[in-house]
Amino acid sequence: MNTIRLVKQDEIDKTKQYFDKKGDKGLLVELQGKELRTWQQYAIEIGKKLKFPVMYQESQKEHIVDAYFDWIRDLSWYESIEEFAIIIYDYNQFLRDEKGNIRKGNYGNYIINKEMIVSGFVDVVLPWWEYEVKQCVVEGKAKSFNVYLVA
C-alpha cells in the first residue's frame, strides 16, 4: 500500500539501505525541506530530481501545479522502476514562506501550502500509482510509491 508517513531519521536510514539493494528497480528522491521555502522551489527541485521532461519558468508559474500533477503521475521514462520513494527532510521548515497563496490552474485554483502537497500525494499521486494507473493507461502497471516526511 502506498503511504505518506512522518518518520524519524533511523527509519530513513533503513529505507536508504533498502533502496541501495533495489538497484535499478527502485528510485529514491531526497529533498531538503529547509531549502525549499516556496512552491516554485519545490516544483523545480522535484522536477529536476525526477527528470520531468519539461520545466516551467517563472512566467508560466500559473500552470506549474497542473504540470506537476501530470508529470508525477506519468514517470514513463522510468519504465524499469518498480518502486519510488520521496524523502522530505526538515519537513517542519518545508514551504515555510507559502502562506496559502492561490494559484490558478487548468483544473481550478490551488491554495499553495505544505498541506496541499501532502493532500496531493494522499488524494492524487499515491492512489494513481497504487491502482488507477492500471485503469487509465494502456498496459499501465501499479508501482510502489511512498513519501517520508522527516521532522
N, C-alpha and C positions, 0 to 999 in steps of 0.2 A: 504494500500500500504506500502510495506517495504521500509524504508528510512534510510539514514545516514544524520545526521544533526549536525551542530556546534551550541551549545546551551550555555546558562548561567546557573548558579547554581540554580536559582529559578525554572527553568523548570525541573531540575533534582530532586529537592525536590518533585515536583508534580508526577513525574514518579515513584519515590520510594514509595510514598504513594499509587499510583495506583497498583503497584506490591505487596505491602503488602496486599491489598484487594483481589488480584488474588489467593492467597494461593498456593496450589499445581498445579494450572493450568498455572502459569507463573514462569519464571526464569529470574532473574536479575543478571547479572555478572558485578561487578565493578572492574576496573583495574586502578592502579595508574601509569599514564603515565611517571611521573618523575622517577619512579623506574625501568621502562622498557626501558633501553638505547639501547638495541640491539634486532635484530630479534629473536635470540635464547632465550633471556629472555622473550620476548613477547610470543613466541610459547609455551614455557614451562609453563608460567603462565596461559595462556588461556586454555591450555591442562589440567592443574590441576583444574581450576575453572569449566570447562565444563566436567570434568571427562573423558577425552579421554582415551579409554581402553589401548592404547599403547603410551608410551613416548619414544622419541628418545634421545640418548646420543650424546655427542659432536662428537664422531667418526662417527655418522650417519647423521650429520647435512646437508649433501647434499640432503637428501631426506625429510627433515623435512617440506619443503614448500609443497611438494605434499601430505604428510601425513596430514598436517594442513588442506588443502582444502578438502581432503577426509573426515576427521573426522567432520569438522564443517558443512559439508553437510550430515552427517549421523545422529548423535544425536538420534539414535533409542532407546537408553537406557532411553530417556525421553519421553516415549510413552504418558503419560498423559499431558505433557506440550503443551499448545496451543499457547503460546506467549513467545518469547525470547527478551531480551534487553541486550545490552552490553554498558556500560558507560566507556569511557576512560577519566579520569581526567587529567588535566595538559597536554592536547594534544600538546601544543607548545613545551614541553620537551620530548615527546614520541619519541623513537628511535633516539635520538639526536646523538648517536655515529655511526649510519649507514650512510655511505656516498655513497650509490649507489653500494654497493658490489654486485658482480654477484655470484649467487648460482646456481649450476646445479640441475636439477630435471628430473624426468622421462619424463615430457612433454615439456622440453625445459629449457632454462636458465631464471632466475628471477633476476631482479635488485631490491635489497632489500633497501627500504626506507619507510617512512610512507605513501607516496603517493601510493606505491604498496599495502599496507594494505587497504587503502581507495578504490582503484580501484578494489581490490579483493572482497571487500564487495559489491560494486556497480555492478560489472560485473558478479560475480560468486555467491556469497553467498545469497544476497537478492533476485535475480530472482529465484534462486533454491527454496528457501522456499516459495516464493510467488506463483509460478505456475509450475516450471519444475519438482518438486518432484512428482506431480500428473501424469506426463507423463512418468517418468523414473523408478518409484518404484511401485511395486505391492501394491495396497492399500495405496499408498503414500498420505499424507494429507498436504495441504498447511498450513503454520503456519506464524504468525506474527513474524517478526524478524527485530528489529530496533537497530541502533547504534547511540549513542550520544557522541559527541566529546566536551569536556568541556575545554575551553581555560584557 
